[in-house]
Amino acid sequence: MNQEPKDFIRQRIVRDIDEGVVTGGVVTRFPPEPNGYLHIGHAKSICLNFGVAEEFGGVTYLRFDDTNPLKENEEYTDAIARDVAWLGFSWDDRLTHASDYFEQLYQFAEELIAAGKAYVDSQSNEDIRATRGTLTEPGTESPYRNRSVDENLDLFRRMRAGEFADGEHVLRAKIDMASPNINLRDPVLYRIRHAHHFRTGDAWCIYPMYDYTHCICDALEGVTHSLCTLEFEDHRPLYDWVLDNINVNFHPPQIEFSRLGLEYTVMSKRLLNRLVVEGLVSGWDDPRMPTIAGLRRRGVTPGAIRDFCRRIGVTKQDNLVEMSLLEFCIRQDLEATAPRGMAVLDPLPVTITNYPGDGETLSAPWHPQRPELGERDMPFGPRLFIERDDFAEVPPRKYKRLTPDQPVRLRYAYIIEVEEVIKDDAGEVVELRCRYLPESKSGEDTSGIKTKGVVHWVDAAHAVAAPVRVYDRLFQVPQPGGDTLREDLNPDSLTELQGLVEPAIVASDQQRFQFERIGYFCKDAVDSGVFNRTVTLRDSYRPDGGAAGG
């Protein structure tokens, strides 16, 4: 590499290459458990694993840790593969499953038993937990710890044959019940589960534990750098112990990095699953969810997520990232790529009293800095809609929009000024009657009038009515908790409006748009005709849980 690597993992890889530790190319893996949808915390790991392999000319395995048939299914494997591909990464022919190696894993377990390094324990799960010890006191050895090799092999083979009920026996490693590292106190390697596996069917009724499985899979796949989040740091001695005590000729190093913590959301699959199961969101792809599927449906781009992961970097220290950084990355990406149009979300009718005829067609660019996107036609006529808060009968200080005494320019159109304010019996403004200045047409203005403000609008005769979902942060506190999950929810995380959208937006095959002066929106991928707000035009979030403006 031509420059100093920017984080400790890349520095380690460079050192390993320079010292000849890695000679056949860098190999990484992303090993999700298919028991839920991926979230943006997984995106950090995806970008790291696939990213460093790409940078060093290596490859990455997408490996599913499908060792728990009670919680895993094909829906989740399909969703995970879809998300990784959507983020822009490819695994080619390197899509694997832990279940691909079940027979090899079993044989390695028999090898440990034969070497006197594993035994079948017939204690209940409760007894095993109770005798494990504490952080300050050693555990207690199982009364079955000193079974003979022959007895252990016999019991383990009968476990595989399905002779025993769930929980009746487990296979444990024989390491050290007095170890200061609790993970080395004879950890469970296999448990009995008479459950149908979505890939192997009913071929197995014993399933290996993750700590036993993933290190062996790493070795079999030739992974050169096993990158894990920090919660696995205390598990590294077990990772090493397994590989040191079986007949495998490759031993990857496990390297830990900090997991992503993000404000105003939860990054636990358990809690995300609870949100779905309890109906607190509409599903795993609810646009308020931090899942990749939810972010995609909300209109977030892969480039924005990759930029976010690049900006937060890779460190050894856990930290809580501000949601505003993610929103900044989303804006930055959409600012450069999203076409622009107009929509009115809280319409106030405007009648132009001196407009001749039924209407005309104006033209406007899709993006002021991207002429290659072309222009769009905009119908204009005597009846329009503007945003209700773009008019004030009694304006506050420094108000730059329409008032009875202050004209305003309609974006890409004409200057208008108020002639009459129509109210209902309750005193609510229900219509504005205005006159327009024909000589003030945008691009041909000869009026000589300079307005203080410009407002967006839609033509009443041609605007398309469309449901608009205004999404905000799912939680109203920066660090929501499991015990207060419901109480921490933001009651204003979703507002549904009936908007009016200019027809060119609805007719376009583009998915994402900037609604000028409002925010970035996208066409919903599930509910046809619905627009979802992706992000506001600026960081306007208030700590009380509401959004100030936007």
N, C-alpha and C positions, 0 to 999 in steps of 0.2 A: 504494500500500500504506500501511496505517495505522501500521506500525512499521518500524524499520530492518531491512533484509534481514539474515538471519543468516549468510550466507557470501558469499565474493567473487564467485561466479557470479551469484547473485541480485542482488548490488549492481551488477554489470556490466549485467545486464538492465534494472534500474531506470534506470540512467544512459542506456542506449541508447534507452529509451522516452522519457525526459525530454528528451533531446537531439534527438529526431526521427529517430534512426538506424533505429529499428524503427517502422514506421507501419501495417503491415498485420497485426499480431499476431505473437506469438512462435511460432516453429516449431522443434522439435527432432527428433532422430531417434535410434533405437537400432538400430545396424547390426551384428548378430552374424553371424559366419561359420557356416553350418550344417554344421560338421564335428565336432560333439559336443553334449553337453547343457550347458545353462547351469548355472553354479554361483553361490554366494552373492555372489561378487565381481561377477558380472553384475547381481545384484539391486540392488547399490548404484547402478550405472549406470542400470538400468531406473527405479528410484525417483527418481533425479535427473532424467533426461530427461523422463519422463512427469510427474513431480511439478511441475517448474518450469513446464512448459507449462500444466498445469491451474491452477496458482496465478496465472498471468498471462493466463488466458483463451485460451490458444493451443492448438496441436495437436502431435501427435507422429507421426512415421512409424516403422513397424516395417519396416526394410529389410534383407533378407538379402543379405549379401555373398557371392554364389554365383559366385565367379570361379575356383575351383579344382575342376574336375570330378573330380579323382582322390580327393578326401577328403570331398566333400559329397553328401548325399542327402536324400530327402524325409522319412525318419524324423526327421532332426534338425530340419528346418523345422517339422514338425508338433509336435515336442516343445518347441521354442522358443516357438512361438505359444501352446501350451497353458500353458507356465510363465508367460508374460507376462500372459495372461488370468487365470490363477489368482492372481497377485499383486494383481489388482484393477484392471488398466489396460486401456484400450480404444484401438484405433487406427482404429476405424470402417472407412472405405474407403481408408485410407492404408497398406495392406500392399503393399510393393513389393519388387523384387529388382534387384540390380545387372544381372542379365541382361535386365531390361526395357529397359535403356539400351545394350545391346551395339552396336547400329548407330550410335547417336549417339557413343558412345565411340570407335568406329572412325573416324568422320568427323572428330572432333576430332584424332585421331592423324594422319590424313592432313593436316590443317591445320597441325599442328606440323612435319611433314616438308616441306610446301610452303614454310613460312617459314624453313626451314633450322635448325629447333630440335629436330629428332629425326632419327635415322639408324638404319639397319639394321646391326647388328654381327654379323659372322660368326665371331667368336672363340668358343671353347668356354666353358662356364660356369666351368671351372677357370681359364682364362686371364683371364676378366673379374674373377674374385675376386682373382687374383694381381696384377693391375695396378691394383687399386682404391686401393692405398696404405694407410697406417696413420694413426693419430691424430696422428702427428708428421711424417709424410712424405707428400707429394702423390702422387696416382695418376699412371698413365701413360696417355696418350691411345691409343685403339684405332687400329690401322692402317687401319680402315674408317671412321674418324670423318669424313673429308672426302669421302665419296662424294657424287656430285651429287644434287640433288633428284630428278631423273628416275630415276636408278638406285635411290634409296631408295624412291620411290613404286612402281616396278616390282617390287622385291623384296618390299615390304610387301604389295602386292596378291597376289603369288604365294604369300606366306606364308598369307594368308587363303584362297586357292584350294586349299591343301593340297598344294602341290608339294614341300614340304620336310619332312624328318624332324624329330622332336622334338629340340630343342637345336641345330639346324643354324644358326638365326638368332634374334636377338632384336631388338626395337625399343628403342632407348635415347634418353633425352632428352639433348640437347647443352647442357650447362650449364657446369660448371667442374671439371676433374679436379684442380685445385689447391685447391679449396674446403676450408676448415677443417672444414666440415660434410660428413662422408662421404656423407650422403644426397643431396647435390647433385653428386656426382661421376658424372655421366652415368648416372642410375639407369635400370634396365630398366623399360619401360612395358608391353611385351607379350612373351609367350613362346608358343612353339608347343606345343600339347598335343593329340595325336590321341586324344581321350577323349570318351566319351559323357557329355553333360551331362543331368542329371535333368530339366531344364526345356526346354532348347533342342535336346536330342537331338544330332544330328551336324551341325547347321547351322554350327557354328564349330569351327575347330581352332586358333585363336589366342585367347588369353585375357588380359585386362588385369590388371595388378598392382593390389593394394589401394591403394597410395599414389596411383596415377593415377586409380583408379576413384572412391574415396569422396568426394573433393573435388568432382568433377564432378557426382556424384549429389546431393551437398548443394546445389550451385548450382541444378541443374535442379528440385529439389524446394522451393526457396525457404527452405532452413533458415537461420534467423536466428542461431543459436548452435550451432556444431558442438562438442559436448562430448566430449572424449577423455581417456583416462587419461595419466599423465605420460610413459609410454614413447614417446608420439607427439610429445612436445615438440620433439625434434630433427628430426622429420619436418615440422613446421609450415612451414619455409621452402619445402619442396617442394610442400606443399599450396598455398601462395600462388603459387609459380612457375607451377604448372600453370594455375591460374585466371587469372593475369595474362597468360598467353601463348596463350589460346584465345579464340574469339569467343563468350563467354558473358557475359550482362549482369548477373550476380549473383555476389557474392563474400562468402560467409559467413566470419566470424572463427572460427578454431579456438581453443578454450579448454581447457586441460588441468587435470585434478585428480588427486589421488593415488588409486591403486588400493587395493583392500582387501587387507590382509594379515591372516590369521587364524591364531592358534596351533593347533597339533596337527592341521594339515591342509595340503594343497597346493592351490594355486589356479592351476595350470597345466593347460590342456586336454591337453597332451602327456602329463603325468604321470597325470592322471585316466584318459586313454585307456589308458595302460600298465597301470594297476590293473585295468581291465576286461579288456583283451586277455590279460594274464597270469593271469587268474583269481584275483587277490588279493581281489577283491570279487565279488559275484554279478551285478553289472551297473551301468549308469549310475544306476539308481534304488535301489541298495543303501542302506539307511538309515544306513550309516556314512559315505556319501559327502557332500561339501559341495554336491552338485548340488541344484538346486531340486527335482528329481524325488525325490531321496533324502530330502531334508528333509520333503517332503510325505508320502512313504510312512512316514516315521518318526513323523508326527503333528504336525509343526510347522505352525502356522497362518500364513496370509499376513500377518495383523496383527502377529504376532511379528517376522517378517522386516522388514516396513516400519518397525516401531518400532526395531529394531536399526539399520537404515540411517539413520534419523533421529538416533539417539543418537550414532553415530560421526561424523556430520557430513561436510562437504566442505571439504577443505583442499588446500594445495599440497605438503604434506609427507607422504612415505610413513611409515606406522607399522604396527606389528603389534598388532592388537586381541586382547585376551584372550578366549579361548573362553567364559570365565565370563560375559562380558557378553551374548553370544548366548543362553546358557542362562538367564540372568536374564530376558531379554525373553520367552523361551518360557514360563518359569514365570509371569511376570506375566500373560500373556495367558490361559494355561490356568487359572490360579488363579481368574480371574473368570468363565470360560466353561464349563469342563469339569465335567460331573456327577461325583459321587463314589460309589464303591462299594467292595466288599471282595474281595480275592483273597489266597490263600495260596500262596506260591511254594516253600516248604520245609516241607511239612506234617508236623505232629505230631498223632496221633490223641488225642482227648479223649473219654472216656465219662463222662457225668453219671449217677452211680449212683442218685440219688434223684429223677430226673426221671420224672414220671408220664406214661403214654401215649406216643404215637408222635411228637407234635410240635405246633407251633402256628405261626402266621404273625405276625411282628412287622412294624412299619412304620418306615421311616427316610427322611429327606429326601434328595433327590438332591444338594442343595447347601445348606449351612446359611445362606448369605446370599442365596440366590435361590429364594424360595418359589414363584415362578412355574414352576419346573421340576417341582414336585410331589413326590410321595413314591413309594417303591417298596416292594413286599412282600419280606420276608426270612424264608424258612423257618428254623425253629429246632427242634431235637430233641435226643434223648439222646446222639447221636454227632456230634462236631464235629471240625474241624481248626483248629489255631492254628499260627503260625509257630514253627519249632523254636527259634529264638533268643529267643522270648518266654517261654521257661521256662529256669530255671537251678536245678539241684539245689544247687549251691554258688555263690551269686550274688556278683558283684564288688561293690565299694563303690558305693553310690547306685543300685543296680539297682532299678527301679520296676515290674518286670513280675512274672510268676507265679513263686513259689518254694514249697517245701513249707511254709514258715511265713508266706507273704505272699499274701493273696488278690488278685484282680485283677478289674476289670470287663470284661466282653465288650461291645464297642461296640454301643450301641442294644439291649442285652439285659440280662443278669443278672450278678451277682457270683458268681464260682466260687472254690473253695478246694480245694487238693490233699488227697486222702485217701491215694493210693497211687501210687508211681512204678514202672512195669513196665519191666524191662530184658531184653534178650536175653542170650545166653551170653557175648557179648563185652563186656557192660556198657553197651551203647548203650541209651538211653531209647527205647522203642518205643511207649509209651502212657502217658497220664495218666488216672487215675481220680479224678474230682472230685465234689464235691457243689455244688449251686447253692442260692442263697437265693431262694426264690420271691417273698419280699416285697421283693426288690431290683430288680424290673423297671424298666427305664429309663423315666423319666417318671412312675412310680408308686412310687418307692422309699420304703419305710417302715422299712428295715433299720437306719438310723442309722449304717451303716458307711461310712467314707470310705477308698477304696482309693488307693494311691499311683499306680497306673497303669491305663491302658485299652488293651486289645489288640484287634486285628481277628480275624475268624474266618469260617469258612463251615460250613454245615450239610452233614454227610457224605452224607445221603440225597439232597440236591438240587444240590450243587455240580457245576459243569460242568468236566470236565477239558479244559484248553486249553494248547497249546504257547505258551510265553512266551519271546520273544527279548529278552535284556537287552543293549542296545547301549551301548558306551562309545566313547571317542575312538579314531579309527582309528589314530593314531600315538601313540607313547609319549614323544616329544620335542616341545618347542614349535615347533621349526623343522625339520621333516624335509627331507631333500635328495634330489635326483634320483639321486646316486651311491650313496646309502645307503637307498634307498626301502624295500627289503625288510627291512633290518636295523632300520629305524625303526618298522616296523609294531608296533602293540600286540597281543600275542598273546591278550589278554583283551578285544578289542574286541567280541566276540560270545560270549555265554553262552546256551545253550538249555536251558530248564527245562520241566518239566511242571507247570503250575500248576493250581489249583482256583479257579474264579471263581464268584461268586454268580450265580444264574440270571438275575436282572433285567438284569445287564450284557450278557449274551449275547443276551437277547431284545430289548434296546433298539436303536432305529435310530440312536442316536448312535454316532459313531466314536471320540471321544476321552473318556478317563475319568481321574480320579485314583483309583488304587488306594490307599486310605487307608493312611498311614504307610509307603508303599513308593515311590511315584513316579507320574508321568503316563505313561499307556499309550494306544495306539490299536489298533483292529482293522486288521490288515494288508489293504491294498487288493488284493493279489495272491493271497496264500495264505489261503484262507478258514479262519476259526476260530483264527488265530494272532494273538497280541497282541504288539506291539512297544513296548519302552520308549522313550518320547520323551525324558524328562529326569528326573533325580532331584528330590526335593522341596527339596533345598538343594544349594549348591555344596560338594561333598564330595570333589573330585578331589585325588588325591595326585600329586606330581611324579614318583613312581616308575612311573607308568603305571596304577595301580590306582584303584579307587573306594572311598573309605572310607565305608562305610555306604550309606544310600539304598535 
